[in-house]
């Protein structure tokens, strides 16, 4: 009897520890994304991104772009080629609709990776230096062209599923951190609105759902990892998400 009581105590302690960890993660999400109501209205969210360092951009520009008036005919020709590559990269970021890595850009555009990086930094500086609703940001080790956060709420209604409402982004973050997680448990955390959120995430192919008894087990997928620049290894992904959330505080 005493042995059975000890086992029960151990189970209760483990359960308490899991619940404490879950509460800490939810609080971290709240601090990063801001407080929200379970049945909140539709709002857009900023992606987990970081601005490209401006000093690095200027350094790259100085390295790649010499003074125009000092160029010879051959150098002017090289400059024209560089401008063409620059336009190619800008167009690729525009049409992709997702973050692109240097390796993919280099392979498909047949441009060296170090040159691509320099050009992207130059483009990012140009977008920062003029009045525009577009910006180029770095997401992990990839780059993306996107709408600046201050414009996303108004223009989200024109997007064909491209922008993730903040209430759904919060649910997606919880799924990513607690995966695999049963939908029934997610509903207890997020309320009945989670049913709608899960449907949206499944329709937009950010998560997978596998039947488990009377509920479904939810996990993120390859598209989620690629879109947000996370590792496909779940444990490594969780560490990256926690790190980003802590950095947003």
Secondary structure, 3 states (H helix, E strand, C coil): CHHHHHHHHHHHHHHHHHHHHHHHHHHHHHHHHCCCCCCCCCCECCCCCECCCHHHHHHHHHHHCCCHHHCCHHHHHHHHHHHHHHHHHHHHHHHHCCCEEHHHHHHHHCCCHHHHHHHHHHHHHHHHCCCCCEEEEEECCEEEEEECHHHHHHHHHHCCCCCCEHHHHHHHHHHHHHCCEEHHHHHHHHCCHHHHHHHHHHHCCCEEEEEECCEEEEEECHHHHHHHCCCCCHHHHHHHHHHHHHHHC
